[in-house]
Amino acid sequence: MKIVQLVTQMEAGGAQRVAMLLHDAFCQRGHDCEVWFLYEKRPAFAGKPNVRVLQMRRPSGLRLIHCVVQLAALLRSVRPDVLITHTYYANVVGQSVAWFCRVPNRIAVQHITVETYPLLAKYLDRIFGTIGVYSANVAVSDAVTRSVGDYPSHYRHCLRRIYNGVPPQPRVHGHDPRQRYGLPLDVPLILHVGRLANQKNQHVLLEALAAVPQAHAVFVGDGEDSQKLRCLAADLGVQHRAHFVGEITPPEVWSLLRVGSVFALPSLSEGMPMALLEAMAAHMPIVASDIPAIRDVLGDAGILIPPEDSKALGRAIVRLLSFPEAAAELGRRAGARASMFQLDNTIDSYERLFHISAAA
């Protein structure tokens, strides 16, 4: 099959990571695949084969109209059998254009709970998922499925839950990654992976770090809150123990997970966080927000804390660092639970959905 995936913006976020994992796996199964981004926010996947960017900056006004026309022309030229869209703007823009261009399989993927959508995107998504603009609709977690509980019955009937999946953990060779990023070799490392943005709530981790003097924190990712978080680290007096390493490749992320002591994810909202799945697959002890999506994924294989409670986060981290055997047991439980979320199962589910969607 000819499969095109469309994502709103190019950056190293969770939805983008999912799209690239699906892309590689579909290619390995013999499909003809491309990944398109409506615009480039950061050049996380620039130069990769079969990856295309429509606009170099966020389109608005006349530029948005041009982007829509450009997308329609591309779909008519490429003529994919399947268009999979990720994130709400790609869903409402990409799927409406694909419906107009008569793409036979039009699959929208809902990556976060719908109450967090901007009002217009939420309204259009609800309509398009109800009237058949989407030939299929995917929720990446039970939490996302529950978030549309009051939507029209046809929207809910067409919604399929397909968990995000992670590939087997790669073998990591070479030098200790702490040397590469200038991290101390003899102190515990608290890892966080994600966009530096309000949703990820990293300020709580910085506040908790002030109460964990024996540890350093490593922030993997970039985003609009980057400078604000660096200033907060200085205000809290932890700037020498807070390391911002930027966006790095998935193998480099794996190498850091291998040497980290605790993984912390104090997010305010999530759909099904890829960073959490990868930390679980790496058998890391985890402290994360007690919100529906994380609770569903992590279960009892980690410590859950209120999202805005930096003191609770700090206490949980201190407990894991103070009792390494208990931390190791949590890591083992997280690794066992990660087996529920294998990438092969995700790909199998999408391939079944292609046939169901085509028949409909």
C-alpha positions as CSV (number, residue, x, y, z in Angstrom):
1,M,0.0,0.0,0.0
2,K,1.0,3.6,-0.5
3,I,0.8,5.2,2.9
4,V,1.3,8.9,3.7
5,Q,1.4,10.2,7.3
6,L,0.7,13.9,8.0
7,V,1.8,15.6,11.2
8,T,1.1,19.3,12.0
9,Q,4.7,20.4,12.8
10,M,8.2,18.9,12.6
11,E,9.8,18.7,16.0
12,A,10.9,15.9,18.3
13,G,7.5,15.4,20.1
14,G,5.7,12.3,21.0
15,A,3.3,12.3,18.0
16,Q,6.2,12.9,15.6
17,R,8.0,10.0,17.2
18,V,5.0,7.7,16.7
19,A,4.7,8.8,13.1
20,M,8.4,8.0,12.4
21,L,8.2,4.6,14.2
22,L,5.1,3.7,12.2
23,H,6.9,4.9,9.0
24,D,9.9,2.7,9.6
25,A,7.8,-0.3,10.5
26,F,5.5,0.0,7.5
27,C,8.5,0.3,5.2
28,Q,9.9,-2.9,6.7
29,R,6.6,-4.7,5.9
30,G,6.9,-3.7,2.3
31,H,4.6,-0.6,2.2
32,D,5.5,2.5,0.2
33,C,5.6,5.2,2.8
34,E,6.1,9.0,3.2
35,V,5.9,11.3,6.2
36,W,4.7,14.9,5.6
37,F,4.8,17.9,8.0
38,L,2.6,20.9,7.4
39,Y,5.4,23.1,8.7
40,E,8.8,23.0,10.4
41,K,9.0,24.1,14.0
42,R,12.4,22.5,14.6
43,P,14.4,20.4,12.1
44,A,14.2,17.2,14.0
45,F,13.8,14.9,11.0
46,A,15.2,17.2,8.2
47,G,17.1,15.3,5.5
48,K,15.6,11.9,6.3
49,P,14.4,9.9,3.3
50,N,10.8,10.2,2.3
51,V,10.1,13.1,4.7
52,R,8.6,16.3,3.3
53,V,7.9,19.7,4.8
54,L,5.2,21.8,3.2
55,Q,6.0,25.2,4.8
56,M,9.1,26.4,6.6
57,R,7.2,28.2,9.3
58,R,3.7,28.0,10.8
59,P,1.2,29.0,8.1
60,S,-1.5,31.6,8.7
61,G,-3.7,33.8,6.5
62,L,-2.9,33.5,2.8
63,R,0.0,31.2,3.6
64,L,-2.5,28.7,5.2
65,I,-4.6,28.8,2.1
66,H,-1.5,28.1,0.0
67,C,-0.6,25.2,2.3
68,V,-4.0,23.7,1.9
69,V,-3.8,24.0,-1.9
70,Q,-0.3,22.6,-1.8
71,L,-1.5,19.6,0.2
72,A,-4.4,18.9,-2.2
73,A,-2.0,19.0,-5.1
74,L,0.4,16.6,-3.4
75,L,-2.4,14.2,-2.6
76,R,-3.6,14.2,-6.2
77,S,-0.1,13.6,-7.4
78,V,1.0,10.9,-5.0
79,R,-2.5,9.3,-4.8
80,P,-2.0,7.4,-1.5
81,D,-4.2,4.4,-0.5
82,V,-4.0,5.6,3.1
83,L,-3.6,8.9,4.8
84,I,-2.9,8.8,8.5
85,T,-2.9,12.2,10.3
86,H,-1.5,12.9,13.7
87,T,-2.4,15.8,16.0
88,Y,-5.6,17.8,15.8
89,Y,-4.7,20.4,13.2
90,A,-3.3,17.8,10.8
91,N,-6.5,15.8,11.5
92,V,-9.0,18.6,10.7
93,V,-7.0,20.1,7.8
94,G,-5.5,16.9,6.3
95,Q,-8.5,14.8,6.5
96,S,-10.9,17.3,5.0
97,V,-8.5,17.8,2.1
98,A,-8.1,14.1,1.7
99,W,-11.9,13.6,1.7
100,F,-12.2,16.2,-1.0
101,C,-9.4,14.5,-3.0
102,R,-11.1,11.1,-2.5
103,V,-8.3,9.3,-0.6
104,P,-9.9,6.0,0.1
105,N,-8.5,5.3,3.7
106,R,-8.5,8.4,5.9
107,I,-7.4,7.6,9.4
108,A,-7.2,10.4,12.1
109,V,-5.2,9.7,15.2
110,Q,-6.2,11.4,18.5
111,H,-3.0,11.7,20.6
112,I,-4.3,13.6,23.6
113,T,-7.6,13.9,25.5
114,V,-10.0,16.2,23.6
115,E,-10.6,18.6,26.4
116,T,-7.2,20.0,25.8
117,Y,-7.9,20.8,22.1
118,P,-8.3,24.4,21.0
119,L,-12.0,25.2,20.7
120,L,-12.2,25.4,16.9
121,A,-10.1,22.2,16.4
122,K,-12.3,20.4,19.0
123,Y,-15.5,21.5,17.2
124,L,-14.3,20.5,13.7
125,D,-12.9,17.2,14.9
126,R,-16.2,16.3,16.5
127,I,-18.1,17.1,13.3
128,F,-15.6,15.4,10.9
129,G,-15.5,12.3,13.1
130,T,-19.3,12.2,13.1
131,I,-20.2,12.8,9.4
132,G,-17.6,10.5,7.9
133,V,-14.8,12.8,6.8
134,Y,-12.6,10.4,8.8
135,S,-13.1,6.9,7.4
136,A,-11.5,5.7,10.7
137,N,-10.5,7.3,13.9
138,V,-7.9,6.1,16.4
139,A,-7.5,6.8,20.1
140,V,-4.0,6.0,21.4
141,S,-5.2,5.2,24.9
142,D,-8.2,4.4,27.1
143,A,-8.0,7.9,28.5
144,V,-8.4,9.4,25.1
145,T,-11.3,7.1,24.4
146,R,-13.1,8.1,27.7
147,S,-12.6,11.8,26.8
148,V,-15.1,11.6,24.0
149,G,-17.7,9.8,26.1
150,D,-20.3,12.5,25.4
151,Y,-19.7,12.8,21.7
152,P,-22.3,11.6,19.1
153,S,-22.7,7.8,18.9
154,H,-21.4,7.6,15.3
155,Y,-18.1,9.3,16.4
156,R,-17.7,6.9,19.2
157,H,-18.7,3.9,17.0
158,C,-15.9,4.7,14.5
159,L,-13.3,5.2,17.2
160,R,-10.7,2.4,17.6
161,R,-8.2,2.2,20.4
162,I,-4.7,1.4,19.2
163,Y,-2.0,1.7,21.8
164,N,1.2,3.4,20.8
165,G,4.1,0.9,20.8
166,V,7.8,0.9,21.2
167,P,10.4,-1.2,19.4
168,P,12.7,-3.6,21.2
169,Q,15.4,-1.7,23.1
170,P,18.5,-1.4,21.0
171,R,21.9,-2.5,22.1
172,V,23.9,0.5,23.3
173,H,27.6,0.5,22.6
174,G,30.4,3.1,23.1
175,H,31.3,5.5,25.8
176,D,29.2,6.5,28.8
177,P,26.8,9.1,27.5
178,R,27.4,11.2,30.6
179,Q,30.7,12.2,29.2
180,R,29.2,13.2,25.9
181,Y,26.8,15.6,27.6
182,G,29.1,16.9,30.3
183,L,27.1,15.1,33.1
184,P,28.8,14.1,36.4
185,L,29.7,10.4,36.6
186,D,29.2,9.9,40.3
187,V,25.8,11.3,41.1
188,P,22.2,10.1,40.6
189,L,20.5,11.4,37.4
190,I,16.8,12.2,37.2
191,L,15.7,12.0,33.6
192,H,12.9,13.9,31.8
193,V,12.2,13.5,28.1
194,G,9.7,15.8,26.4
195,R,9.0,19.1,24.8
196,L,9.9,22.0,27.1
197,A,6.3,23.3,27.3
198,N,3.6,24.1,29.8
199,Q,1.8,20.8,29.3
200,K,4.9,18.9,30.4
201,N,5.1,20.9,33.7
202,Q,8.9,20.8,34.0
203,H,8.9,23.7,36.5
204,V,7.6,21.2,39.1
205,L,10.7,19.0,38.5
206,L,13.0,21.9,38.9
207,E,11.3,22.9,42.2
208,A,11.6,19.2,43.4
209,L,15.3,19.2,42.4
210,A,16.0,21.9,45.0
211,A,14.9,19.4,47.6
212,V,17.1,16.6,46.3
213,P,20.6,18.0,46.7
214,Q,22.3,14.7,46.0
215,A,21.0,14.4,42.4
216,H,21.2,16.2,39.0
217,A,18.3,16.4,36.5
218,V,18.7,16.0,32.8
219,F,16.1,17.5,30.5
220,V,16.0,16.0,27.0
221,G,14.0,18.1,24.5
222,D,13.4,21.6,23.3
223,G,10.5,23.9,23.2
224,E,9.0,27.3,23.8
225,D,9.6,27.2,27.6
226,S,13.4,26.6,27.2
227,Q,14.6,30.0,28.3
228,K,12.0,30.3,31.0
229,L,13.0,27.0,32.6
230,R,16.7,27.9,32.5
231,C,15.9,31.2,34.3
232,L,13.8,29.3,36.9
233,A,16.7,26.9,37.5
234,A,18.9,29.9,38.2
235,D,16.3,31.5,40.5
236,L,16.1,28.2,42.5
237,G,19.9,27.9,42.7
238,V,19.9,24.6,40.9
239,Q,21.3,25.8,37.5
240,H,24.5,23.7,38.0
241,R,22.4,20.5,38.6
242,A,19.9,21.0,35.8
243,H,21.2,20.0,32.4
244,F,19.3,20.9,29.2
245,V,20.7,18.7,26.4
246,G,18.2,19.7,23.7
247,E,16.7,17.4,21.1
248,I,18.8,14.2,20.6
249,T,18.3,11.1,18.5
250,P,16.3,8.1,19.8
251,P,19.5,6.0,20.2
252,E,21.0,8.7,22.3
253,V,17.8,8.9,24.4
254,W,18.1,5.1,25.0
255,S,21.7,5.5,26.1
256,L,20.7,8.1,28.7
257,L,17.9,5.9,29.9
258,R,20.4,3.2,30.5
259,V,22.4,5.3,33.0
260,G,19.6,7.3,34.6
261,S,18.5,6.6,38.2
262,V,14.9,7.9,38.1
263,F,12.6,8.9,35.3
264,A,10.2,11.8,36.2
265,L,7.2,12.9,34.2
266,P,5.1,15.5,36.0
267,S,2.8,16.3,33.0
268,L,-0.4,18.1,33.3
269,S,-2.1,16.2,30.4
270,E,-1.1,13.3,28.2
271,G,-2.7,10.9,25.7
272,M,-0.2,8.1,25.8
273,P,3.3,9.4,26.3
274,M,6.0,7.7,24.3
275,A,8.7,8.9,26.7
276,L,7.0,7.0,29.5
277,L,6.7,3.8,27.4
278,E,10.4,4.0,26.5
279,A,11.4,4.6,30.2
280,M,9.3,1.6,31.1
281,A,11.0,-0.6,28.4
282,A,14.3,0.5,29.8
283,H,13.3,-0.8,33.3
284,M,13.6,2.6,34.9
285,P,12.0,3.4,38.3
286,I,9.4,6.1,37.4
287,V,7.7,8.9,39.2
288,A,4.9,10.5,37.2
289,S,1.7,12.5,37.4
290,D,-1.5,10.9,38.7
291,I,-3.5,11.7,35.6
292,P,-5.7,9.2,33.6
293,A,-3.4,8.5,30.7
294,I,-0.4,7.9,32.8
295,R,-2.3,5.9,35.4
296,D,-3.7,3.6,32.6
297,V,-0.2,3.0,31.1
298,L,1.9,2.8,34.3
299,G,-0.5,1.0,36.6
300,D,1.3,0.0,39.8
301,A,4.7,-0.1,38.2
302,G,5.7,3.4,39.3
303,I,4.9,6.1,41.9
304,L,2.1,8.5,41.0
305,I,2.0,12.0,42.5
306,P,-0.3,15.0,42.0
307,P,0.9,17.0,39.0
308,E,1.5,20.3,40.7
309,D,2.9,18.9,44.0
310,S,6.7,19.5,43.8
311,K,7.2,18.4,47.4
312,A,5.5,15.0,46.7
313,L,7.7,14.6,43.6
314,G,10.8,15.4,45.6
315,R,9.9,13.0,48.4
316,A,9.2,10.2,45.8
317,I,12.6,10.8,44.2
318,V,14.4,10.8,47.5
319,R,12.6,7.5,48.4
320,L,13.7,5.8,45.2
321,L,17.3,7.0,45.6
322,S,17.4,6.0,49.3
323,F,16.1,2.4,48.7
324,P,17.8,1.1,45.5
325,E,16.3,-2.4,45.9
326,A,12.7,-1.0,45.9
327,A,13.6,1.2,43.0
328,A,15.0,-1.8,41.1
329,E,11.8,-3.8,41.7
330,L,9.7,-0.9,40.3
331,G,12.0,-0.9,37.3
332,R,11.4,-4.6,36.8
333,R,7.6,-4.2,37.1
334,A,7.8,-1.3,34.6
335,G,9.7,-3.4,32.1
336,A,7.2,-6.3,32.4
337,R,4.3,-3.9,31.9
338,A,6.0,-2.4,28.8
339,S,5.6,-5.7,27.0
340,M,1.9,-4.8,26.7
341,F,2.9,-2.0,24.3
342,Q,5.0,-3.6,21.5
343,L,5.4,-1.8,18.2
344,D,4.6,-5.0,16.2
345,N,1.2,-5.2,17.9
346,T,0.5,-1.5,16.9
347,I,1.4,-2.2,13.3
348,D,-0.8,-5.3,13.2
349,S,-3.7,-3.2,14.5
350,Y,-3.2,-0.5,11.9
351,E,-2.9,-3.0,9.0
352,R,-6.2,-4.6,10.1
353,L,-7.7,-1.1,10.3
354,F,-6.7,-0.4,6.6
355,H,-8.9,-3.3,5.5
356,I,-11.8,-2.4,7.8
357,S,-11.7,1.2,6.6
358,A,-11.4,0.2,2.9
359,A,-14.5,-2.1,3.3
360,A,-16.5,0.7,5.0
